[in-house]
Amino acid sequence: MDHVDKILTQWNRERPDLDVSAMGLLGRLARLRAHLAREVDKVFAEHGLTSASFDVLAALRRSGPPFQLSPGDLLATTMVTSGTMTNRIDQLEKAGLVERLDNPEDRRGVIIALTAEGLKRVDTAVTAHVANQHRLLQGLEADDRQALDQLLKKLLSAFE
């Protein structure tokens, strides 16, 4: 029995008229997300990053050379508010991982670019992150991972 089973047993005892099976599934997803986030954050911290800073650096890295995006494009890939994005960019700029460049297509705007140190840091961090992700899923056989991935994809697509 896991922690969620204990909660479900209590609800079934107290409210046998309710079908709490969805509570079990969503409770497990929530608990797993918390456990996984802690493990992911540890790896980012080893590279002097947070999940938020990695998110921005990774978006720039995935964009391909020259590893530059407008603030609007960064907003679209990270799904945060403009104020939050400005704060993240400010922090990354202070750390020397990104720089603001004049936008050649719009003199009023800027482009956010990875610095050489930012590229090095994100490449090192993503390598460790991917290895950590595999470690976190080692409790599942390949077929189980694939089945879970398909089920989660189906559920997520209902929302997106």
C-alpha positions, 0 to 999 in steps of 0.5 A: 500500500502506498500513501494514496491507498491509505487515503482511499481506504479512509474515504471508502470507509467514511464515504462508501457512496463515492467512487474515489478512483479518480482521486487515487489516480490524480493523487498519485500523479500529484505525489509523483510530480512532487517527488520528480520535481525534487529530483530534477531540481537537485540536478539543476542545482548542481549546475547552478540553475533552477527549473525556471532558468533551465527552461529559458536556457533550454528554449534558446538551445533548442532554437538552434544556432545562433541560439537567439529568440525574441522575448515573445518567442520565449514567452510562447515556449515557456508559458509564463507571464511577461513579467516573470520572463523579464525577471528570468532574463534579468537573472540569467543576464546577471549570471552571464548566461544570456545577453540582450542584443538589438533586434535587427528587424525592429530597432525598438526590440531586443533579441535574447541570446545564449552567451558562450558560457550559457551554451556550455552550461545548458549543454552540460545541464541537459546531459545530466538532466536526461541521464537523471530522467532515465534514472527516475524511470528505471523502475519501469520496463520499457513497455510499461514506460511506452504504455504510460507515455501513451496514456498520459499523452491521451489525457494531456491532449484532452486538455491541450 
